[in-house]
């Protein structure tokens, strides 16, 4: 298994985000990557550090297949435009968001920030765009390795991506790395599946492929009735138009344990079997662990070994894209357990 990481991801290092109305230390910090890198060494996998960032027309073209052009322009330029406002804060943090059926796209940067940053977990500063782009570059490199013949690759991505939709960021996510990996795989494979095992529902990924039948999306997560992202992720959401029947959600009760998670994963994979994918993207969250600061489930470290073992049994080349999983003493152990289980599977 080849593992990929771009060190420029550390440029995105927001100190705070808003949690229940209060500024709180952001768990989406470079230390995540440090602990996951150590775990890769522990698991005996090889880590490839990617070369310095350069403007990549191929990456931009691929991103435009999953995100709107105006959203990509916004991410690149928002910090400079925001800081030009009189009295603006150092970080981009909108004070207004569209609700209901808003259809008018504003010209003012405050309105655009509210349009594109749909919650208060996506602060941006002068280093954010570099880190965001480096995260996407990492996902692209791992998917490219599979196109070149690797059976399995792993992308150590932060910030994560699965809450990012066509033109909205949320939940620490800006560019959808998982959807990007699937987009790269689609250049060779006609049927690609995404299996999301993050604690949270991948609402952005679901949104991107909602009306498509070439990419099957499936997710095991905490029931959105009680947990972020709240408004998406119900079992009744199965896709629309050409994509009807190509989205599968298996929500679990808040506090679910490893046994319940593995049973739900089996149901998800049974639903996937009919699609018969030719290649797979695994959106790997480690935040279902009982000690995660965003606690919503109660998985133990050994449960990630079993999850890895089970996912390895799905036929086809695979790209593993790191999603959630935040700094605890167990974070590295959880990734190492997953990778060991995957190899054993």
C-alpha positions in Angstrom: 0.0 0.0 0.0 1.4 3.4 -1.0 0.5 6.3 1.3 0.6 10.0 0.2 0.9 13.2 2.1 1.6 16.8 1.1 3.3 18.8 3.9 1.8 22.1 2.7 -1.5 20.9 4.4 0.0 22.2 7.6 -0.6 25.8 6.2 -4.3 25.4 7.2 -4.2 25.7 11.0 -7.3 27.5 12.3 -7.0 28.0 16.1 -10.7 28.3 16.8 -14.1 27.4 15.5 -17.6 28.0 17.0 -19.1 25.2 19.0 -22.6 25.6 20.6 -22.2 29.4 20.3 -18.8 29.5 21.9 -15.3 29.9 20.4 -13.5 26.6 21.0 -10.1 25.2 20.1 -10.3 23.7 16.6 -9.5 20.0 16.5 -8.7 20.3 12.8 -5.0 21.0 13.4 -1.7 19.9 11.8 -1.1 17.6 14.8 -3.7 15.3 13.2 -1.3 14.6 10.3 1.7 14.2 12.7 -0.1 11.4 14.6 -1.4 9.7 11.5 2.0 9.8 9.9 3.5 8.1 12.9 0.8 5.5 12.6 1.7 4.8 9.0 5.2 4.0 10.1 3.9 1.8 12.8 1.8 -0.1 10.3 4.9 -0.7 8.1 3.5 1.2 5.1 5.6 3.5 2.9 4.8 7.3 3.0 5.4 9.3 -0.2 5.8 13.1 0.4 4.5 15.0 -2.6 6.6 17.7 -4.3 6.0 21.5 -3.8 2.6 22.8 -4.8 2.3 24.1 -8.3 -0.7 25.3 -10.2 -2.1 22.0 -11.7 -4.5 22.5 -14.7 -5.5 18.9 -14.4 -6.4 19.2 -10.8 -8.5 22.4 -11.5 -10.3 20.6 -14.3 -11.2 17.7 -12.1 -12.3 20.0 -9.3 -14.6 21.8 -11.7 -16.4 18.4 -12.3 -17.5 18.3 -8.6 -17.5 22.0 -7.5 -18.8 25.2 -9.2 -16.3 27.7 -10.7 -17.6 30.5 -8.5 -17.0 28.4 -5.4 -13.4 27.6 -6.4 -12.8 31.2 -7.1 -14.2 32.1 -3.7 -11.9 29.7 -1.9 -8.9 31.2 -3.6 -9.6 34.8 -3.1 -11.9 35.1 0.0 -9.3 35.9 2.6 -7.8 38.8 0.7 -11.3 40.2 -0.1 -12.5 39.7 3.5 -9.5 41.5 5.1 -10.1 44.5 2.8 -13.4 45.1 4.7 -13.2 47.9 7.4 -13.0 46.3 10.8 -12.9 42.7 9.5 -11.5 39.9 11.7 -8.4 38.0 10.7 -10.3 34.9 9.9 -13.3 34.6 7.6 -16.3 33.9 9.7 -19.7 34.9 8.1 -22.4 36.4 10.2 -25.3 35.7 7.8 -26.4 32.5 6.0 -29.1 31.9 3.4 -32.1 29.9 4.7 -35.1 28.5 3.0 -35.1 28.8 -0.8 -32.5 31.5 -1.4 -31.6 31.8 -5.1 -29.9 35.2 -5.4 -26.1 35.0 -5.3 -24.8 38.2 -3.7 -21.8 40.3 -5.0 -20.6 41.4 -1.5 -18.0 39.2 0.1 -20.0 38.9 3.4 -22.9 37.5 1.5 -20.7 35.2 -0.5 -19.0 33.9 2.6 -22.4 33.1 4.1 -23.5 31.4 0.9 -20.4 29.2 0.6 -19.5 28.5 4.3 -22.6 26.9 5.5 -21.6 26.5 9.2 -19.2 28.0 11.7 -16.7 25.2 11.5 -14.8 26.5 8.5 -12.7 29.5 9.5 -10.2 30.5 6.9 -7.0 32.6 7.2 -4.0 33.4 5.0 -2.7 29.9 5.0 -6.0 28.0 4.5 -6.2 27.9 0.7 -2.7 26.5 0.4 -3.5 23.8 2.9 -6.9 23.0 1.3 -5.3 22.7 -2.1 -2.5 20.5 -0.8 -5.2 18.2 0.8 -6.9 17.8 -2.6 -3.5 17.3 -4.3 -2.9 14.4 -1.9 -6.2 12.7 -2.8 -5.5 13.2 -6.5 -2.0 11.6 -6.2 -3.4 8.5 -4.3 -6.1 8.0 -6.9 -3.6 8.5 -9.7 -1.5 5.7 -8.3 -4.4 3.4 -8.6 -4.9 4.4 -12.2 -1.2 3.5 -12.7 -1.6 0.0 -11.3 -1.5 0.2 -7.5 -4.1 -2.1 -5.9 -4.6 0.1 -2.9 -3.4 3.6 -1.9 -4.0 5.9 1.1 -4.3 9.7 1.0 -3.5 11.4 4.3 -5.8 14.4 3.8 -6.4 17.3 6.1 -8.6 19.3 6.1 -11.1 16.6 5.3 -13.6 16.8 2.5 -16.8 14.8 2.7 -19.0 17.6 4.0 -18.0 19.9 1.0 -20.7 20.0 -1.6 -20.7 21.5 -5.1 -20.4 25.0 -3.7 -20.5 24.9 0.0 -18.0 24.1 2.8 -19.0 22.7 6.1 -17.7 20.6 9.0 -14.0 21.5 8.5 -14.3 20.5 4.8 -13.7 22.8 1.8 -12.9 20.6 -1.2 -14.4 17.1 -1.5 -11.3 14.9 -1.5 -13.4 11.7 -1.6 -15.4 12.9 -4.6 -12.2 14.0 -6.3 -10.7 10.5 -5.9 -13.8 9.0 -7.4 -13.6 11.5 -10.3 -10.1 10.4 -11.0 -11.1 6.7 -10.9 -14.0 7.4 -13.3 -11.4 8.3 -16.0 -10.8 4.6 -16.3 -13.6 2.7 -14.5 -17.3 3.0 -15.5 -18.7 2.1 -12.0 -17.1 3.6 -8.9 -18.4 3.2 -5.4 -17.8 5.4 -2.3 -18.0 3.7 1.1 -18.0 6.3 3.9 -17.3 5.0 7.4 -16.8 8.4 9.1 -18.8 9.2 12.3 -20.7 11.9 10.3 -22.8 11.5 7.2 -20.9 12.6 4.0 -23.6 15.1 2.9 -21.3 16.9 0.5 -20.4 13.6 -1.3 -24.1 12.6 -1.4 -25.0 16.0 -2.9 -22.3 15.8 -5.6 -23.4 12.4 -6.9 -27.1 12.7 -6.0 -28.3 12.4 -9.6 -25.6 10.1 -11.0 -25.7 6.4 -11.5 -22.0 6.0 -12.4 -20.9 6.6 -8.8 -22.6 4.7 -6.0 -22.5 6.4 -2.6 -23.0 4.7 0.8 -22.5 5.8 4.4 -22.7 4.5 7.9 -23.0 7.3 10.4 -24.8 8.6 13.5 -28.5 9.4 12.8 -28.7 13.0 11.7 -31.8 13.4 13.8 -29.4 13.8 16.7 -26.0 14.7 15.2 -24.1 16.7 12.7 -24.8 17.4 9.8 -28.4 17.2 11.0 -30.2 17.9 7.7 -28.9 15.1 5.5 -28.2 11.4 6.0 -31.6 9.7 6.5 -32.2 6.2 5.3 -34.9 7.4 3.0 -32.4 9.5 0.9 -31.7 7.2 -2.1 -30.8 9.6 -4.9 -32.9 11.3 -7.6 -33.2 11.2 -11.3 -30.6 9.0 -12.9 -29.1 8.5 -9.4 -32.2 7.1 -7.8 -31.2 3.9 -6.0 -27.5 4.7 -6.1 -27.3 6.3 -2.6 -27.5 4.3 0.5 -27.5 5.6 4.1 -27.4 3.4 7.2 -27.8 5.7 10.2 -27.1 4.4 13.7 -28.2 5.7 17.1 -26.1 8.1 19.0 -23.6 6.2 21.1 -23.6 3.0 18.9 -20.8 0.6 19.6 -18.5 -1.4 17.3 -20.9 -4.4 17.0 -23.7 -2.2 15.7 -21.3 -0.4 13.4 -20.0 -3.6 11.8 -23.6 -4.9 11.4 -24.5 -1.7 9.7 -21.4 -1.9 7.5 -22.5 -5.4 6.4 -25.9 -4.1 5.4 -24.3 -1.3 3.4 -22.0 -3.7 1.6 -24.9 -6.0 0.8 -26.7 -3.0 -0.8 -23.5 -2.2 -2.7 -23.1 -5.8 -4.2 -25.8 -5.2 -6.8 -23.9 -2.2 -8.2 -20.9 -4.4 -8.8 -18.3 -1.6 -8.6 -15.1 -1.8 -10.6 -13.2 0.5 -8.2 -13.8 1.8 -4.7 -13.1 4.9 -2.7 -13.1 4.5 1.1 -13.9 7.7 3.0 -12.1 6.7 6.3 -13.2 8.5 9.4 -11.6 7.5 12.7 -13.9 9.8 14.8 -16.3 7.0 15.7 -13.8 6.1 18.5 -15.1 6.5 22.0 -12.5 9.1 22.9 -12.8 11.3 19.9 -13.5 15.0 20.9 -16.6 15.0 18.6 -17.8 11.8 20.3 -20.9 10.3 18.8 -20.1 6.6 18.9 -18.2 4.3 21.2 -16.0 2.2 19.0 -12.8 0.7 20.4 -9.5 0.6 18.6 -9.9 -3.1 17.7 -13.1 -2.3 15.9 -11.1 -0.3 13.3 -9.1 -3.5 12.7 -12.3 -5.3 11.9 -13.6 -2.5 9.7 -10.3 -2.5 7.7 -10.5 -6.3 7.4 -14.1 -6.2 6.1 -13.5 -3.4 3.6 -10.4 -5.2 2.2 -12.7 -8.0 1.2 -14.6 -5.8 -1.2 -13.3 -6.6 -4.7 -11.6 -4.0 -6.8 -8.8 -1.4 -6.6 -9.2 1.0 -3.7 -8.3 4.5 -2.7 -8.5 5.2 1.0 -9.1 8.9 1.7 -8.7 10.2 5.3 -11.7 12.1 6.5 -12.4 12.7 10.2 -10.6 11.5 13.4 -9.3 14.2 15.7 -6.4 14.4 18.2 -6.5 11.9 21.0 -4.0 9.5 22.4 -5.8 6.8 20.4 -5.9 8.5 17.0 -2.7 6.9 15.6 -3.5 3.5 17.1 -6.9 3.6 15.3 -5.3 4.2 11.9 -2.6 1.6 12.5 -5.4 -0.9 13.5 -7.3 -0.1 10.4 -4.3 -0.6 8.1 -3.3 -3.8 9.9 -6.8 -5.2 9.5 -6.9 -4.1 5.9 -3.7 -6.0 5.1 -4.9 -9.0 6.9 -8.3 -8.9 5.1 
